[in-house]
């Protein structure tokens, strides 16, 4: 059975061109890039090329790129750097819909005595910029707002947020893990202080990421040790993966046009086809200001886990916006923050496409998913019992 992979916001396949570029550094070019001898020096030259490629993708200088192990490390490093740069400032502003890499770290900081303000979103997943303005204080150390939401694909107005932060002299960090390679980014015109990205979201391997640090932004390293990354991130570099990330970012920059035309058209065809074929279905999040590859659709009266299990029988890979925890089905924190009714929220499915997605794969989903939903609704206790209150919590049947 041919796998149909529509879970690219979770991770992506490694591009064959990326794999080809990294393989020598797993076999023959195994020298340490920090070594003085020429065998290590040649590896160091490839590291510099990777840094140049990453910088070109983001529209910044190579010196503003710090290679890390993942997006989580990049996020944590940025927030930590802002706090260490101004230890007298103990206030942080973020949103209720951030990735756990930011949310969990901010909650950890709360336990250490920092004050964290979590901004709300509306039913479309948009922030209220006036709420952001009011939230900023003299002791605000950093604002952390993701560039695009990983579940809904909703894009936040980072340029406007950056202007607000700059007016108040507050550092801004953005988790751009889902945005890099899908929409154009130019750090020369975007006054962001820190930007995080992850390789495995853009067809590089897992275990490598990067952090953009604006020239002049106050920075303190998260990992202390050797002189690697110009003293900003200690530890021998994961050379093969760094080389792979550089190549992946080069390809991503070249493919942004395809993401916003062909991939977007496939996404819209999938989304519109499902909405027209399946009654009582809805898209979660703004339809326009959204990543071109992402569609989060809710199907009333069914559970996301059951949908995924039945899709898996056809080799279709997607993800659910709900999780079964402690015996009760809870929708994602993102959908809860958006106020999606529970009877829709717990039946949410995220489809995330890539440049490798084909029309034939979309056709298969459009053919197989409507009868799956129909069968599940026949078995649904919701459907049999009639409408439920918006805050009703169904029994867990997973």
C-alpha positions in Angstrom: 0.0 0.0 0.0 1.4 3.3 -1.1 1.7 5.7 1.9 0.0 9.1 1.5 1.8 11.4 3.8 -0.2 14.5 4.8 1.4 15.2 8.2 4.2 17.5 7.1 3.7 20.0 9.9 4.8 17.1 12.2 7.8 16.3 10.2 8.9 16.0 6.6 10.7 13.4 4.5 14.4 14.3 3.8 14.8 15.6 0.3 17.0 13.3 -1.8 19.2 16.2 -2.7 19.6 17.0 1.0 20.5 13.4 1.8 23.1 13.3 -1.0 24.8 16.5 0.3 25.0 15.3 3.9 26.2 11.7 3.3 29.9 12.4 2.9 29.9 13.9 6.4 28.6 10.6 7.8 31.3 8.6 6.0 34.6 10.2 4.7 34.4 13.8 5.8 34.2 13.1 9.5 36.7 15.7 10.8 35.9 18.1 13.5 35.2 21.5 11.9 37.1 23.2 14.8 40.3 21.3 14.2 43.4 23.1 13.0 44.4 20.5 10.4 43.2 20.7 6.8 41.1 17.5 7.2 39.0 19.3 9.7 39.3 22.6 7.9 37.5 21.3 4.8 34.6 20.4 7.0 34.6 23.9 8.5 34.4 25.3 5.0 31.2 23.3 4.4 29.8 24.6 7.7 30.4 28.2 6.5 28.6 27.4 3.2 25.6 26.0 5.2 25.5 29.2 7.3 25.6 31.3 4.1 22.7 29.3 2.6 20.7 29.6 5.8 21.3 33.4 5.9 20.3 33.8 2.3 17.0 32.0 2.9 16.2 34.4 5.8 17.6 37.5 4.2 20.2 38.1 7.0 24.0 37.9 7.4 25.8 34.5 8.1 27.0 35.9 11.5 23.4 36.2 12.6 22.8 32.4 12.3 23.4 30.1 15.3 23.0 26.4 14.6 21.2 24.4 17.3 19.8 20.9 17.8 16.1 21.7 17.2 13.4 24.4 17.2 12.8 23.8 20.9 16.4 24.6 21.8 16.2 27.7 19.6 13.0 28.9 21.3 14.3 28.3 24.8 17.7 29.9 24.0 16.0 33.0 22.7 13.7 33.5 25.7 16.5 32.7 28.1 18.9 35.2 26.4 16.3 38.0 26.7 15.8 37.3 30.4 19.5 37.1 31.2 20.2 40.3 29.3 17.9 42.2 31.7 17.6 40.3 34.9 15.6 43.1 36.6 12.8 42.5 34.1 10.5 39.6 35.2 7.6 39.9 32.8 7.0 37.8 29.7 4.2 38.1 27.1 3.3 35.2 24.8 0.0 33.7 23.5 -2.3 30.9 24.4 -1.7 29.1 21.2 2.1 28.7 21.1 3.9 25.4 20.5 4.8 23.6 23.8 8.4 24.6 23.1 7.3 28.1 24.2 4.3 27.4 26.4 5.9 24.8 28.6 9.1 26.8 29.0 7.0 29.9 30.0 5.1 27.8 32.5 8.4 26.6 33.9 9.5 30.2 34.2 6.3 31.0 36.1 7.3 28.4 38.7 10.6 30.2 39.1 8.9 33.5 39.9 8.5 35.2 36.5 5.2 36.7 35.5 3.8 35.5 32.2 0.9 37.0 30.3 -0.9 34.8 27.8 -2.7 36.7 25.0 -6.0 35.4 23.7 -7.0 34.8 20.1 -10.5 35.2 18.5 -12.5 32.5 16.8 -10.4 32.9 13.6 -7.2 32.4 15.6 -6.2 36.1 15.3 -4.5 38.1 18.0 -5.9 41.4 19.3 -2.9 43.8 18.9 -4.6 46.3 21.3 -4.4 43.6 24.0 -0.7 43.2 23.2 -0.1 47.0 23.5 -1.9 47.0 26.9 0.1 44.0 28.1 3.5 45.6 27.6 5.1 47.0 30.8 8.3 48.7 31.8 9.5 45.3 33.2 8.6 43.3 30.1 11.7 41.4 29.1 10.5 39.7 25.9 7.4 39.0 23.8 7.3 35.6 22.2 4.7 35.1 19.4 4.8 32.3 16.8 5.0 33.3 13.1 2.4 30.8 12.1 0.4 28.3 14.1 1.4 24.7 13.7 -2.2 23.4 14.0 -4.3 25.8 12.0 -1.6 27.5 9.9 -2.9 30.9 10.9 -0.2 33.5 10.2 0.3 36.2 12.9 1.1 39.9 12.0 4.7 39.7 13.1 5.8 42.9 11.3 3.1 44.9 13.2 4.0 43.1 16.4 7.6 43.9 15.9 6.8 47.6 15.5 4.8 47.6 18.7 7.6 46.0 20.6 10.3 48.2 19.1 8.3 51.3 20.2 8.3 50.1 23.8 11.9 48.8 23.7 10.9 45.2 24.2 12.7 42.3 22.6 10.7 40.1 20.3 11.1 36.4 19.6 9.2 34.5 17.0 8.9 30.7 16.6 9.0 30.5 12.8 9.4 26.7 12.7 6.3 26.3 10.5 6.8 29.4 8.4 10.4 29.1 7.1 10.3 27.8 3.5 6.5 28.2 3.2 6.2 32.0 3.1 8.8 34.6 2.1 10.9 36.0 5.0 13.3 38.8 4.9 15.0 39.7 8.2 16.5 42.9 6.6 13.0 44.4 6.7 11.6 42.6 9.7 12.6 44.0 13.1 12.6 40.8 15.0 15.4 40.1 17.5 15.2 36.3 17.6 13.7 33.8 15.1 13.7 30.0 15.6 13.5 27.3 12.9 13.8 23.5 12.7 15.3 21.4 10.0 12.9 18.5 10.0 10.0 20.8 9.1 11.6 21.7 5.8 13.0 18.4 4.4 16.2 18.2 6.4 16.8 15.5 9.1 15.7 15.6 12.7 18.1 16.9 15.3 19.2 20.2 13.8 17.8 23.7 13.9 18.9 27.3 13.9 18.3 30.6 15.7 18.5 33.9 14.0 20.0 36.5 16.4 19.7 40.1 15.1 23.0 41.9 15.0 23.2 44.0 18.2 20.5 42.1 20.1 21.6 41.2 23.6 22.5 37.6 23.8 23.6 35.1 26.4 24.3 31.5 25.5 22.1 28.7 26.8 24.8 26.0 26.5 28.1 26.9 28.1 31.3 25.2 27.1 33.5 25.5 24.1 33.9 28.2 21.5 31.6 26.8 18.8 29.2 29.1 17.1 31.3 32.1 18.0 30.7 31.3 21.7 27.0 31.4 21.4 26.2 27.7 21.5 28.8 25.3 23.0 29.2 21.7 21.8 30.7 20.1 18.7 28.4 20.8 15.8 26.3 18.1 14.2 28.1 18.7 10.9 26.3 16.4 8.6 22.9 17.7 9.7 24.1 21.4 9.6 25.2 20.8 6.0 21.8 19.2 5.3 20.0 22.1 6.9 21.9 24.6 4.7 21.0 22.7 1.6 17.3 22.3 2.7 17.0 26.1 3.3 18.5 26.8 -0.1 15.9 24.5 -1.7 13.2 26.0 0.5 14.0 29.5 -0.7 13.8 28.3 -4.3 10.5 26.5 -3.7 8.5 29.3 -1.9 6.8 30.1 -5.2 5.7 26.5 -5.6 4.4 26.4 -2.0 2.2 29.4 -2.6 0.8 28.2 -6.0 0.7 24.5 -6.6 0.7 23.3 -3.0 -1.8 26.0 -2.0 -4.1 24.9 -4.9 -3.9 21.2 -3.8 -4.7 22.3 -0.2 -7.7 24.3 -1.3 -8.9 21.4 -3.5 -8.7 19.0 -0.6 -10.4 21.4 1.8 -13.2 22.5 -0.5 -13.9 19.0 -1.6 -14.2 17.7 1.9 -16.4 20.6 3.0 -18.8 20.1 0.1 -18.9 16.3 0.5 -19.3 16.1 4.3 -22.1 17.9 6.1 -21.4 19.6 9.4 -17.7 20.1 8.8 -15.8 23.3 9.2 -12.3 24.8 8.8 -10.6 26.0 12.0 -8.8 29.3 11.6 -8.7 32.1 9.1 -9.1 31.0 5.5 -6.9 33.7 4.0 -4.1 34.6 6.4 -2.8 31.0 6.6 0.1 28.8 5.6 -0.4 27.5 2.0 0.0 23.9 3.0 -2.2 23.6 6.1 -5.8 22.8 6.6 -7.4 22.0 10.0 -10.9 20.6 9.5 -13.4 19.5 12.1 -16.1 16.9 11.6 -19.0 17.2 14.0 -20.1 14.1 16.1 -16.9 12.0 15.5 -13.6 11.6 17.3 -10.3 12.5 15.6 -8.5 9.4 16.8 -11.2 7.2 15.1 -10.8 9.1 11.9 -7.1 8.7 11.9 -7.2 5.0 12.6 -9.6 4.4 9.6 -7.5 6.7 7.3 -4.5 4.7 8.3 -6.1 1.6 6.7 -5.8 3.4 3.4 -2.2 4.4 4.1 -3.2 8.1 4.7 -1.2 9.9 7.3 -2.6 13.0 9.0 -2.9 14.2 12.6 -5.6 15.0 15.1 -6.1 18.2 17.1 -7.3 16.2 20.1 -5.6 13.9 22.6 -6.9 11.3 25.0 -5.6 12.0 28.5 -6.5 10.5 31.8 -9.6 8.9 30.4 -11.2 11.9 28.8 -11.0 13.3 25.3 -9.6 16.8 25.3 -9.3 19.0 22.2 -6.1 20.9 21.6 -5.2 24.0 23.5 -5.2 25.9 20.2 -8.8 25.0 19.4 -9.9 25.6 23.0 -8.4 29.1 22.8 -10.3 29.8 19.6 -13.6 28.7 21.2 -14.3 25.9 18.8 -17.4 24.0 20.1 -16.4 20.8 21.7 -18.5 18.6 19.4 -16.4 20.0 16.5 -13.1 20.4 18.3 -12.6 16.7 19.3 -13.2 15.7 15.7 -10.5 17.9 14.2 -8.0 16.6 11.6 -5.0 18.5 10.4 -3.8 17.9 6.9 -0.4 19.4 6.0 1.0 19.1 2.5 4.5 19.4 1.1 6.1 19.9 -2.3 6.1 16.1 -2.6 2.2 15.9 -2.4 0.5 14.8 -5.6 -3.0 15.3 -7.1 -3.5 11.5 -7.0 -3.0 11.6 -3.2 -5.5 14.3 -2.8 -8.0 12.4 -5.0 -7.6 9.3 -2.7 -8.4 11.3 0.5 -11.4 12.9 -1.2 -12.6 9.5 -2.2 -12.0 7.6 1.1 -12.7 10.2 3.9 -16.4 11.0 3.3 -17.6 7.4 3.8 -15.4 7.1 6.8 -17.1 10.1 8.5 -20.5 8.7 7.5 -19.8 5.3 9.1 -18.4 6.9 12.3 -21.4 9.2 12.7 -23.7 6.2 12.6 -21.9 4.9 15.7 -21.6 8.3 17.4 -23.3 8.6 20.8 -23.5 12.3 20.1 -25.6 11.9 17.0 -28.0 9.5 18.8 -28.5 11.7 21.8 -29.0 15.0 19.9 -27.3 18.4 20.3 -25.0 18.9 23.3 -24.0 22.1 25.1 -20.9 23.8 23.8 -18.9 22.7 26.8 -20.1 19.1 26.8 -17.4 16.5 27.2 -18.1 13.1 25.6 -17.0 9.8 27.1 -13.6 8.6 25.9 -14.0 5.7 23.5 -10.5 5.5 22.2 
